């Protein structure tokens, strides 16, 4: 039986897929953080170059991928689709399990799929430096790599708890020329204010975003880059699902369920959005986002307008949110520790087009170890959530005695996340479910958007 399904470089997608064209209703407006009125392109130009703003607001179904970007994609794209035969046998399931492996990129995750075009469009616009944030480091290392490729300077605000937990991610960013600061940092007004109140603050993606936005907004030669959540980021990631659809054809199969982990939404969007088009055309396929129980944005958050960052400097968007001042625990899946979700993912969940499930940290690491011992790849802690979801689906098929085709996105490898596995194997990790009263407290501070 065939294990790998590979496409030639000539089959790298030529266009990104824009899910907005297939939404059941138009997206909610993006609001200015100061006035709570709809933003204009002029409001956003201090943060983003014009080409990315056009993509952010576009309703076109297909957007052409520049040849310069496709040339760089050739370093790792198309990524392989792999049938998990050994995992299937271990589980004794009638299900077929396929995974799309994004860990073959230079940075070891799916994040370069958007980092490269973001750096490219900034270079065209005359940007000299990128300011950005990172949680676990996958995005930070990816934007550092992309900036190096296009001759841009790069400043990364890295969530403090991950800055300590993931020193090798920090080293990767520095190796590719980035300046890396533990966030909250003394570099920005936001960081200094937070440290004055709480010198031991572990940081969050919301805080790191605030620092990067402040940095970009106060320097004329600098723009901001975000690795998840925004429409153009989700757009760029659709190369994953577009390739996977072609590879599933090569396998003579089609998924009953498509699964990816969920933090801000970029890797879930990349895998699942192209299948939304299939659902819109009448195909029967489930789309499942799996998130940590310690940061349950989709499963416990509300669908409402909220700030994208802690300091309320970023635009206000309608999304599933736990509240912009939500402070997540220091779990090892640092890339999933964000208070909000992509507005597009949130809208699809609101309309019942996708599903969401929250799982505990320990069960995810258990799934990751099972996967490593059968399929030989050590997954990133974030990716283990998708593996947990896939294993649960396969066991459900076994209990029902019915076949099922499962496709999941293995968004990255864990080669520089071994501290997390050390902690798991030595029994130091614990499950943490975010208390409902803490969620309620955070949600009390949502902006009062006029009807």
N, C-alpha and C positions, 0 to 999 in steps of 0.2 A: 504493500500500500504506500502511496506517495506521501511524503512528509512535508516537503517544502514546495511552495507554489511561488515562483519567481517571475517577475516581469522585466523585460529589457528596458534600458534607459530611454528608448524611444517611446515608451508607454507611460512615462511620467505625465501626469495630467497637464494639459495645456491651459486649463481654466480652473479657477476656484469656483465652488458652488455656494451661492448665497441663499440661505434658507428663508430669508425674508420674503422671497417670491412665492413661497408655498405656505406661509403662515395663514391661519384662519382669520386673522384680523391684523390691521397695521400695528406696528410696535408703538408703545406709549412714547410720548416726547421725552427727550433728555432736557433736564432743567438746570439753569444756572444756580450754583450753590449760594450766591448772594441774594438773588431776586426771586428764585423759585419760578422764573418764567422760562419758556423754551429757549435753549441756547441757539446762537447763530454761529455759522462757520468762523466769523471774526472772533467770537469768544474763545474758540478752541485753538486758534492759530498759535498762541504762545506755547501750546503743549505739543501739537502734532503738525506735521507737514501737510500741505494741501491734498496730495494724492491719497494719504491715509484717511483724511477727513471725508473725501469723496466716497471711499469704500465704506466708511463707517455709516454713511447716510444713504447708500445706494440700495435701490430695490431691484436692480438687475439680477436675473437668475445666474448668469455666468459672467465672471470677470477674468480677463486674460492675465495669465502669469507672465511677467516679463522674461524674455530670453535669458537675461543676466541672472535672474533668480533660478530659473530651471537649470542653468549650467552649474550653479553651486549645489542645487538639489542632487545632482548626479553623484556627489560624493557619497551619498547614502541611500538615495531614492532610486527606484521604488524599494521600500522596505519589504522583508519577506512576510508571507503568510505561512503559518506552520500549523500542521495538524498535531494535536497533543495525544498521540497514540498511547504513550506510557501512562499518562494521567488517566485516560479513559479506562485502561485495563486495571489500574490500581483501584479506581472507584467502582469498577464492575457495573458501569452504566451503559445503557443502550444509546446514550447521547453521543453525538460527535462534537468534539471541542476543537475549535480553531482559534488561533490568536495571531494578531497583527503585531509584529515586534518592532517597536520604535527605538529600542535601545541600541540600534546599529548606527545612529547618528554620532558625529564626533563628540557631542556633549553628553551622549548616553541617554537621551530622552527625545520626546516629540517636540520640544520647545523650539529647536532651530527652524522648524517649518514656518514659524511666524517671525522669528528674530531676523532671519536673512532678508525677507522683504521689507521689514520695518527699517532695518539699517540701510537698505538700498534706496528706499524712498526718501529717507532723511538725507542721504548723501546727495541725491538729485536736488534737494531743496536747499543745499548749502549749509546744513547743520554741521557744527564742529564737534559737539559732545552730546552724548546721551546720558540722561539721569534715569535710573530705574531702581526697582526694588526686587528682592527675592526672598522666598521663604526657605525651602530646603536647599536651594542652590541650582536646581535644574534650569530655571529661567535665567538667573544671573550668569551662569556659565555660558548659556546659549547666546545672550545678547552681547556678552564680552567677546565671544568668538565672532559673531557677525560684525561687530564694530571693528575688530581687528581686520577682517576681510575687506572692509570698505574704508579703512583709514580714519575712523572716528575715535575720539576719546570716549571713555566710559566710566561712570561713577555708579556704584551699586550700593544701595542701602539694604543690608542683609539682616533679617529678623534676628535679634540678639540670641535667642535660645538656639537657633539653627547655626549661628555664627560659632557658637561653642560646640554644638553637637557634630557639625559637619566641616571639620577643618580642611578636608581634601577638596571639597567643593569650593571653598574659599581659595585654595591654592590654584584650582583650575581657572578661576576668574582672573587671578593675578597673573598666571602664566600667559593668558591671552590679553594681558595689558590693562585690565580694569583696576580701578581703585575701589577697595571694598571697605565699607564702614559698618560696624555693628549698630543696628537701629533699635531703640532711639539713640541718636548720636548727638554730640555737641556741635555738629556742623550747621544745623538749621535751627530756626526759632522754635519750630514744633518740637524737635528733639530736646532742645535745652529746657523747654517748659515741662515736658514730661519727666525728664530726669530730675528736675528740681522738686517735683512732687513725689517721685518714686525712683530713687537712684538704682534700685534693683529690678526695674521693669524688664520683663523678658522680651517685650516687643510683640508685634503682631504685623500681619500684612497690611492692615489698615494704617498703622503708624508709619511703616516703611513707605507706603504709597504717599502719605502726606509729606514725608521728607523729600521724596523724589520729585513730587509735584511742585513743592516750594522751590527746590533747587532749579528746576527747569523754568518756572515762571519768573524767577529773579535773575536769569542770565540770558541775554539776547542770543547767544550762540549755541544755546542748549535746548534740546527738546526732550520730551518724556516718552518712554516706551513702557508698555504694559504687556505682561506675558499671558494674560488670561482675561476673561470677563467681556471685553469689548467686542463689538460686532466684527471689526476687521480682523481681530485675532482669531475668532472662531472661523471666519471665512478662510484665512490662510491654512488653518489646520485641516480643512476638508480634503486635502490631498490624501489623508489617511484612509478615510472611508471610500473615496473614489477609487483608489487603488484596490482596496479590499473587495469592492464589488466585482472588479475585473478578475481578481484572483479567485473569488468564490465561483465565478463562471468557469475558470480553468479547472477547479476542483469538481465541477459538475454538481454544485450544491448551492443552497441559499439558506441564510440563518432564520431560525424561528425567533431567536432573541439576540440582540446586540447589546454588549455590556461594556462600560468603561467606568473608571473611578471618577469622582467628582469633587473638585475643590471650588475653583472659580468657574470652570466649565470648558476650558479650551480643549482638553484631550477627549472629553465626552462629546463635545460638539464635532470635533474632527472626525471621530469614528461614526457617530450616530446621525449627524445632519444629512449626509447623502442618502440615508435610508428613510429620512422624513419625506424626501421626494417620492420614494417608492410607496410609502404609506398614502401620500396624497394621490397617487395614481391607483390606489386600491389594493396594494400588496398587504398581506397580513404578516407583520413583523413587530415584535415588542422591542422597545428601546429602554434599557435599564441603567440608571445612574446610581452608583454605589458610593456613599459618603461615610465619613467616620461619625460614630455616635457622639464623640466629643465635640464635634463641630457640625451639627445637623441642620445645615442651612436650608436644604430642600424639604426635609421631613418635619422640622419643628419651626422653621422660620415662617414669617408672614410674607405675602405677596403685596408689596407696597413700595412707595417711593422712599429712597434712603440715599444718604451720601455714600460715595464709594470709598471714603477714607475716614480715619478717626478725627482728624482736625477739621473736617467739613470744608476742604478746599477743592476736592474733586467734584465733578458734576453729579447731580442727583438723578438717579434712574429708578425705574420701576423694576423690582427684582424680588426674589425670595431672599429675605435678610433676617439675621439675628440681631440687627442693630449695629450701627457703625462704631459704637464704643464697646462692642463685645470683645472680651479678652479670653481667647482660647487657652486651654492647657497646653503644656509643652510636649505634645505627642511627637513621635518621630516622623510621622507623615506630614512634615512641615509644609509641603506644597498644597495641602488640603485645609490649612488653618485660616480660612478667609470668611469674613462675616456675611458676605453676599454671594450671589450666583449671577452668572451671565443673564442679562435681561432676555436674551433669546431663549436660553434653556428654561428660564423661569416662565416665560410665556407659554412654551410648549408643555411644561408641567401643568400650568394653570388650566390649559385646554384639554388635558388628559391624553396628549399625544405621546408623552413619555412617562416613565415610572421612576420612582426614587425609593431607595432603601438605605437605612443606616446600619452599620455593623461595628462591632467592638474591635479594639486594637489587637487583643490577644488572638481572636479568631482569624484576623487577617494575617498575622505573623505565622500562625499555624498553617494557613493555606499557602503562604509564601514558602515555608519550609517543605511542605508536600510537593509544591511545584518544582522547587530547586532539586529535590531528590528524584523526581521523575523526568522532568524536561531539561534539567541541567543548568538552566538560566537562573541566576540570583536576581529576583525582581526588586525594584525600588519599593520602599515602604508604601508609597502612594499607590503603585500598581497592584499591590497585594489586595487592595479592596476589590478590584475587578476580578482577580483570581478567586477571591472568596465568593463573589457573586456567581462566577461561572461554575465553581464546584457545587454550590447550593442548587443551581439549576440542574446540574448533572445528577445530583442525588435525588432531586424531585422527579426527574425522568425515570430513575431507577425505581423509586417507590411506586410510581404510576405504571411502570412496565411499558412505557411508551417511548419511542425514539424522539430525539429532539436535536436540532442543530444549533450549537452555541458558538457565537463569535464574540471575542473580547479583545480589547486593546491593551497590550502589555506596553505601557507608555514609557518604560525606561528600565535600565538595569540598576542594581544596588551595589555596584562595586565600590563606590565611595560612601556607602551608607552602612558599613559593617559594624559601626558602634551600635546601631539599632539592633542588629542581630546578636551582638555580644550581650546586650542587655536582655533581649528576649531569652536567649539560651541559658543565661545565668539566673533567670527568674526575677529580674528587676522590673519588668514592665507590668503595669496594671491597667485594667480597663477603667475608663472614665466616661460616664454619660453626663452630658451637660444638664444641670438641674433646670427644671421648667421654670422655677422662680427666678433664676438668673436670666433666662431668656426673656421672661416678662419684664424684668427690671431694665434690660437693655432696650427692649422694644418701646419702652415708654418715652424714649428720646428721639423717635423718628421725626423728620421735619413735617411741619403742618402745611401740606400742599393745598393751595386753593382748589376747590372743586371746579 
